[in-house]
């Protein structure tokens, strides 16, 4: 059975403090809000939320939908 490719991990530093800093940077990057949209051909495209007004508007709309859904389930 072929092995699956490994997930890219944090960069390799020269010292323990470099490794810790790289791990924190990697975790911060993976937690950054992203928006995935599909174009007309159906291919997914990720939008970075930082500085992109379209992505920020989509994230805000998604948060509003989640809040509305949670309020509706409490009734």
C-alpha positions as a Python dict, from the first residue, in 0.01 Angstrom:
ca = {
    (1, 'X'): (0, 0, 0),
    (2, 'X'): (157, 333, -98),
    (3, 'X'): (230, 585, 172),
    (4, 'X'): (44, 911, 182),
    (5, 'X'): (255, 1226, 147),
    (6, 'X'): (351, 1385, 476),
    (7, 'X'): (195, 1710, 584),
    (8, 'X'): (441, 1996, 566),
    (9, 'X'): (546, 2078, 916),
    (10, 'X'): (717, 2374, 1068),
    (11, 'X'): (1052, 2472, 917),
    (12, 'X'): (1366, 2325, 1062),
    (13, 'X'): (1558, 2574, 1273),
    (14, 'X'): (1905, 2562, 1415),
    (15, 'X'): (1808, 2576, 1780),
    (16, 'X'): (1520, 2491, 2008),
    (17, 'X'): (1401, 2852, 2012),
    (18, 'X'): (1399, 2856, 1629),
    (19, 'X'): (1191, 2538, 1629),
    (20, 'X'): (943, 2684, 1879),
    (21, 'X'): (914, 3007, 1680),
    (22, 'X'): (861, 2811, 1358),
    (23, 'X'): (591, 2600, 1523),
    (24, 'X'): (405, 2908, 1647),
    (25, 'X'): (427, 3070, 1303),
    (26, 'X'): (298, 2752, 1137),
    (27, 'X'): (6, 2723, 1382),
    (28, 'X'): (-83, 3091, 1338),
    (29, 'X'): (-83, 3045, 961),
    (30, 'X'): (-306, 2736, 973),
    (31, 'X'): (-557, 2916, 1198),
    (32, 'X'): (-579, 3223, 975),
    (33, 'X'): (-931, 3269, 843),
    (34, 'X'): (-965, 3166, 480),
    (35, 'X'): (-1252, 3159, 240),
    (36, 'X'): (-1280, 2882, -16),
    (37, 'X'): (-1496, 2962, -317),
    (38, 'X'): (-1556, 2771, -639),
    (39, 'X'): (-1523, 2932, -979),
    (40, 'X'): (-1748, 2863, -1277),
    (41, 'X'): (-1561, 2545, -1363),
    (42, 'X'): (-1604, 2410, -1010),
    (43, 'X'): (-1240, 2446, -909),
    (44, 'X'): (-1188, 2559, -548),
    (45, 'X'): (-997, 2880, -485),
    (46, 'X'): (-880, 2999, -144),
    (47, 'X'): (-895, 3367, -57),
    (48, 'X'): (-676, 3504, 220),
    (49, 'X'): (-888, 3714, 454),
    (50, 'X'): (-615, 3959, 546),
    (51, 'X'): (-659, 4270, 338),
    (52, 'X'): (-907, 4126, 88),
    (53, 'X'): (-1241, 4308, 124),
    (54, 'X'): (-1432, 4034, -61),
    (55, 'X'): (-1298, 3761, 167),
    (56, 'X'): (-1367, 3971, 477),
    (57, 'X'): (-1726, 4030, 363),
    (58, 'X'): (-1775, 3657, 301),
    (59, 'X'): (-1639, 3568, 645),
    (60, 'X'): (-1867, 3825, 808),
    (61, 'X'): (-2169, 3685, 619),
    (62, 'X'): (-2077, 3331, 726),
    (63, 'X'): (-2050, 3441, 1090),
    (64, 'X'): (-2393, 3606, 1065),
    (65, 'X'): (-2543, 3287, 920),
    (66, 'X'): (-2392, 3077, 1199),
    (67, 'X'): (-2527, 3317, 1462),
    (68, 'X'): (-2873, 3307, 1306),
    (69, 'X'): (-2867, 2928, 1294),
    (70, 'X'): (-2766, 2906, 1659),
    (71, 'X'): (-3040, 3148, 1764),
    (72, 'X'): (-3294, 2947, 1566),
    (73, 'X'): (-3193, 2621, 1735),
    (74, 'X'): (-3247, 2770, 2081),
    (75, 'X'): (-3616, 2842, 2017),
}
